């Protein structure tokens, strides 16, 4: 193995890390696609995917019955493990990004909003946890 094939901070070959990163990227996209399907089946309209503001990124933004829904998507082997991946700092960042997004909507900060967590397990089963971090 050549020196350039190993990252100085990790003993694993770079190509193995790239494979793992690619797998995580594809898994994330699949989980987001599953989340979109769940919301659309409920009658929600997809407004944005991976919306990025100065405060950070929001995975999915929907509108349903006049309410703006900010959805964070997490995937893991189980729903419980996916839930555990959402930390307080991330919830705060998503709230700040949501506020930033609302500045570009007709009602602005007066909009009806909800912050959901969508969990997708290793079998592709998804569940929407409505408003799970709307107020924390």
Secondary structure, 3 states (H helix, E strand, C coil): CCHHHECCCCCCEHHHHHHHHHHHHHHHHHHHHHHHHHHHHCCCEEEEEEEEECCEEEEEEEEECCEEEEEEEEECCCHHHHHHCCCHHHHHHHHHHHHHHHCCCCCHHHCEEEEEEEEECCCCCEEEECCCCCCC
